[in-house]
Amino acid sequence: MVKLFVKIHKVLGMLLSILFCVWFLSGMVLVFVGFPHYSQTETFRSLAAVDSSAARSLLFPAELGKGTITMEMQEGRAVYRVGKMARTAKTYYADSLTKVAKPTRKDCIAAAQRVVSADTARVTKISKLDIWLPWEQYQSSLPIYKVYFADKDRSVVYVAAKSGTIVQLTTRSERFWAMVGAIPHYILFKYLSINHPFWNSLLLALLVLGAVMCLSGVVVGIVRMRRGSRGFSSPYTKAWIRWHHVVGFYFGIFTLTFCLSAYISVAGVPSWIAKSDESVDYQKEWNQPKVKRDAYRQSFPALQGLLASRGDVKRVVFASSLGKPCYQLFSKGTYEPEVYLIKGDSVAPLEGYKVADVVGYAKEVFGYVPQRRELLQKFDSYYQLTRMGARPLPVLKMELTDANRSWVYVSTQTGELVTVYDASRRAERWLYRALHTFNIQWLKEHEWLRKTLLLLVCLSGLVVSVSGAVLTSKWVKRKVERYM
């Protein structure tokens, strides 16, 4: 049986050692530098505040169709966006309610120049996503203008031709680190899989073979390790095989868990671990109840007066809070709205909700009162900061009794349902993020230690992979010399 494991490990090692070298090297880069992404925070930062003149000229958006209404400034004029996503929403001028014309090439270049203050070097138009936009959701934004700048960072801005919104921004430094980090580690397969599912299947097959290689190596390493009075020792005396054996003995299990967790990130959590029998959008049910547009009409002049007196509000969303119509005003960031409840022809700032208020609304939405609930004053293992920005605290965590065993997190400051973790997502959190990036709350609170451990494990994996590649080359050389 041991000979079988040796043969499996040797054959798969010959096939995969170089690939694993690339994965571990790029993984070490990813510990410090991720893939460039133009975030919502950067989009918000580039917005102009609503001035008093624009506020007083607003018209009530009575007949702009269905969808969430968002008001913000665009090229010196206030606009309404109808829809959830800016790049697909319909846009109207807020002072005339006329539809904003499709942006021209010149408009898109101007939008890019508001982000990068430099001369343009050249502009191209792409009809297919490239390696710097490896996300399928951006297919709807095509075609896209790529605006190259002559600044010291050699910035490239991607602007959606349909809406004039910025969808990506990269610099020379970011592109370099992505080329040696994120792209060889996972982005390349993600990009290739957009139009060719074969690449996704190939990645899954490589991860399965890699897991088998690691498992067989762990078994062989344990069987062949000697145990003496001074602990474990390797029977091998030659440097490369000894390094491969010793480092693999102590750290091979991490290489195995990296393969398994990467598989989970691509294929998802298997149904036998956590089922997802229902597809219910609790955030939509909670945050977007059917509030008629006329519910905002009477208080609209009060909103105008508030905006004119403030001068620092960058975005206004016609929203609801625990089923009541309200306005969300954003002046600090995308995750920090000020909520103003509508009271007749006036608006009043929301001071926050009591737990009983949130639980009472939960009964209306879910049809029952969740019995297991907890008020969180700090982040826990599931409710954490995101890569895109902050999240509000405190939040009320409520455990539902649906088929998905969902946990919902509701901000007691705004009444908004921030996120949902069902059984599948909770399993993915441990099977992928914890095992692959050491995303454990205690380690997240000590980021230097988390990164140090990741570097140590990646370095050990690199040693095992490089030594495996060297041993493979030596074996191939011996075989070639034998038959020459």
N, C-alpha and C positions, 0 to 999 in steps of 0.2 A: 504493500500500500504506500509506503514511504517513497519507493522508487517512482510510483505513478505521480505522486505530488511533485517530486523533483523534476520529472519530465514535463509536467504541465507548467511548472514555474519557469523552467528554462526556455520552453518554446514561446510562451506568452511574453517572457522578458525580452527575448530577441525581437519580438514584434513591437513592443510598446515602450521599451526603455527610453528611446529618444523622445517620444511624445510626452512621457512623464517628466523628463528633464525640462521640456518647454513649459509644461503646466506648473511645475514647482518654481522655476525661475520667474515666470510671469506672476505667479501667486505672491511672491515676495515683493514685487513691485506694487501689486494691488493692495497690499497692507497699508501703503502710504498714499497711493494715487489711483483714483478710480477713473471711470470713463466719463468724458465731458458730457454735461447735460445742461441745457438751458432751463433753469428751474422756474417755478412759479414765483419764487422770491425775487429773482432777477427781473422777471416780467413786471412784477408789481413795483419794483424800485425805479423802473424806467418811466412809470406813469406820472403825469402831471397832476397836481391837486386841482380840485374843482374850485374855481374862483367865484367871487360874488356875482360877476356879470353873467357867467355861464349858469350859475344856480338860478338866477332870477328869470332867465330866458327859457327854462325847461318847460316843456309841455307834457301833460299827463299821457302816459302810453296806453291809452284805452284800447286801441284797435290794432295792436302789433302782433297778433297771433298768439298761439299757445307756447308756453315755455317760460323758464325763469328769466326775469328781467334784471339785467346788470347795467348800471350806468357808470361810465368813466370818460376820461378825456381822450380825444384822438385828434392830433394835428390842430390843437387849439380850440376844438369844438367838443361839446359834450355829445356822447352817443349812447344809444341803448343797444345792448346785445341781447337777442332773444335766443336762448339755448344755453346748455350747460358748458360746452367747450368753446373757447374763443375762436379757434381756427375753423369751426363748422357753424358757429352761430350766425344768424342774420343780423345785420347791423343797420341802425337807423339814426339819423341826426336827431338829437333830443330837442332841438329848438324848432324843428319843422316837421318831424315825424316822417320825413322822406327817406327812402332807402339809400344808404351809402353806395355809391357806384363801385363796381369792381376795381380794385387798385390797379394802376398802370405799372409798367416796369419802373418808371421814374419814382412812383410812390413807394414801391418796395425797396428801392435803393435808398430813398430818404429814410424809411423806417430802419434800415440797417445802420445808416449813419447816425441815427439818434442813439444807437447802442455803442458804436465805435466811432469816435470823433477823429477821423482820418480820411485821407484821399483814397478813393477806390482804385484798385489796380486793374481789375477786370470783373465782368459779370457773366455768368453762364446760367442756363435754365435746364434743369434736369426733370425728366419724366419718370425716372425710376429712383428708388431709394438707394443711397450709397452706404458705404461702410460706417459713416458717421451718423447715420440715421437708421439703425438696425431694428427699429420698432415698427411692427405691422400697423399700429394705429395711425401712423403718419401717411399711410397710403392715401387716405382721404384728403390730405393736404396737397397732394401733387396736382399740377407741376409746382416746383420750388425753384426760387432764384438763389444761386450761390454767389454771394458778394464777397470778393477777395479785396482785402485792404492792404495798403502799403505802409502800415504802421510797423513799429519795431517788433510786435508780437506776431505779425503776419496772420492777423485774425481773418476768419472766414465766417460769415453770418448767413444762415439759411432762412429765407423768408417765403412763407406760403403765398403763392401767386393769387389764390382765390380770396384770401382774407387780409393779406398784408401783415400777418402776425409773425413774430420771430419764433422759430421752432428749434433752432440749434445755433450754438456759437462755439467755435473752437479756436485755440491759439496754437502757435508752433510748438510751444512747450507741452501743451496738453496732448497734441497729436503724437509727439515723440513718445511720451510716457505711455500713451494708449497703445502704440505700436509694439512696445516691449512688455506691456502689462495686460490690459483688459482684452485687447483684440485677440492675441494668441490664446488667452486663457478661456474665453467663452464668447466674445462678441462675434468672432469669425463664423462660428457655427450658427449663432443666432441670425446673423445677416444672411448667410447662404440658405438657411431654412425658410426664409420668408417666401421665396418662390419655388423652392425645391425641397419638399419634405424628406427626401432621401437623406439629406445631411443631418437632419434631426435623428433619424433612425440610425445612421452611422455613429453618431455621438453616443447614443444609448448603447449600441453594441460594443463600442470601445470601452465604455464605463463598466459594462457587465464583465467583459474580458479582463479589464483591469482589476476588478474586485476579485475575480477568480485567481488571477496572478498573485495578488496580495495575500489572499487567504491561504493559497498553497505555500507561499513563501513563509508566512507566519508558522504554519504547521511544520514545515521542514526546519525552520530556524529553531523552534522549540525542541524538536526531536534531536537535532544535532548539537545543541548547546550542552556543554559539560558543566556539571555542578560540583564544585570542590569546597574545601574549607574556607576559601576566600571569595566564594560566590560563583557566579557563572563565568565561563570562559569559552572561547571558540577553539575548536580543534584545528582550525586552519592557520597556517603560518605565513602564506603569501599575502601581501598587503591588500590587494584589491578584493579578494574573496573574503579576507578577514573583516575589512571595513564593511563590506556588503552584509555579512552575516551578523556582526555585532550591532550595527546601527539598525538593520532591519529587525533584529530580535527585540530591541527596545522601542522602536518607533514605527514598525511595520503596521501595527494596528491602526495608527492614525492615517496612514496611506489608504488602508482599507475603508475607514469611515469617510475619508474624503471622496472616494469613488462612489460609495453608497449615497452619501448626501448630495453629491452632484447629480446622481441619477434621479433623486427625488425632485431636485429643482427643475429638471427637464421634463420628466414624465408625470410629476405630481404624486401625491400621497396615494398609495394603493387603497382600494375600497375595503380590503379586509383589515386595514388598520383603522381607517376612519371613513365612514360613509358620508356622502352628501346626497341625501335623498330628495331634498327640496331645493328650489331655486327661488328664494324670497329676498327681495331687495329691502331689507329693513331700514336702511338709511333713507331710501326714497319714501317709504311709508311713514317714517317718523318726521323727516325734515321737510317733505313736500306734500302736505295734505292739500286737498282741493280748496284753496282759498281763492275766491273770485277776485278778478282785477279791480272791481269797483270798491272792494274793501279798503283800498289805498287812496281812493279819490279824495275823500273829505279831508284827509290829513296831509295831502300833497303840498299845499301851500306852507304848512308848518315845516315840512322837510326842506323846502326851498329856503325858508328863513334860517333854518339850522345850518345848512350848507354855506349860505352866504356869510353867516357870522363866524363860521369855523375857519375856512380857508385852508384846511390841512387834510381834508378827506379826498382820497384818491379813487375810491370805488364805493358804490352803493348797490346793494342787492335787495330786491323786493322779496322778502322771505317770510317765514313763519317761525314762531317759537312756542313749542308745546301746543301747536294747533292754532295759535293766535297770530294774526298778521303783524308783521314788524318790518323794520328796515335794519339791514346790517351795514354799518359804516366802517370802512377799512381805512385807517390812516397810518398804522404802524407796521403791519405785515399781513400776509394772507391768512394767518392762523389766529389773528387777534382782532376779531370784529367787536365793535360796540353795538349793542342791540338796543333799538328804540321801539318800544311797543306803541301801537296805535291806539289812541283813546279818543274816539270821536274825531274832532277836527284838530287835535293836538298829538304830539308825540312825547313820550317820557322815557328816560333811560332806564334800562333794566338793571336792577341791583343784584341780580342772581336769584336762584330758586332754592327753596327748601327741598330736602329729600322727598318729603311727602308730596310736593307738587309734581316732581318727576315720576314718582311711583303712580300717582293718580292718572297721569297721562299715559303711562305704560299700560294701565288697565284698559284704556280706550283703544290703544293701538293693537295690543296683543290679545285682548279679551280676558286677561287674568293678571293677577299681581305676582310678579316674579318673587318667590320666597327667598331665594339666595341672592343677596345684594351686599355691596360693600362700597363705602365712600373712600376713594383713593386720593390721598394728599400728595403722593409721589408716584413715580413710574414704577411699574412692576415688570415681571418677566414677559408679559405680552404687550401691555400698553407702554410704548416707548417712544422716544424721539425718532422722527423719520429722517431719511437722508435729504428730503426736500425742505424740511423746516421743523418748527416747534409744534407742540400739541398742548392744548389747554389743560390746566389743573385748577381745582379738583374735578374729578369725574366720578359719576356713580356707575359702578359695574353691576350689571344685572344678568343673572344666568337664566336663560329661557329653557322651557321644557319642550322645544320643538324637536323634530327628528334629527336635526343637525347639531343639537346641544349647543346652541349659539350663546355667546356672551356679548352683550352690547355695552358700550361705554358712552355715557351721556354727560356732557359738560353742564355742571350746575350753574355756571356763570351765564351761559347763552341758551341752554336748553337744547343744544344741537347734539344729535347722535353722531359722535366723532368717528367711530369705527366698530366693526363687528368681527369677532373671532369665533368661527364655528369649529367643530371637532377636527375637521380636515386642516384648517389653517393653523390650529394649535399644534397639531402633529407636525406640520411642515415647519413650524417655528423651531421645534426641537430637532427634527430629523435633518433639516437643511441648515438653518441659520446657526443653531448651537454647535452642530458637528463640523460645519464647513468654515465658519468664521468666528467660532468661539463666542457667539453672541449670547452670553449669559449675564444676567443683570449685574451681578457682583463684579464681573470682569469689565462690563461696560462702564461701571463707576470708577474703575481703575484702568483706563484706556491704555496706558503705557505698558501695563502687565499683559493685557490681552494681545497687544501687538508684538510684545516680546515673545510670548508663547507661540503665536502664529509664525513668527520668523524662525524660531527654533525648530518647530515641526516641519516647516517648508525646507529649511536647510538640511535637516535630517533626511527628508524625502529626496532632496536633490543629491545628497551623498549616495543614497541607495540607488537612485536612478543612474547617476554617472558611473558608479562602480558596475552596475549591471550592464550599461552600454559598453564599458571597457571589456568586461568579461565576455560579452557577446562578440566583440571585434576580435578578441584573442581566439575564441572558439572557431570563428569563421576562418581566421587566418590559418589555424592548424588544419582545418579540413581542406582548405585550398592547397596548402603545401603537401598534404598527403596524396592528393590526386593529381598534382602537377608532375 
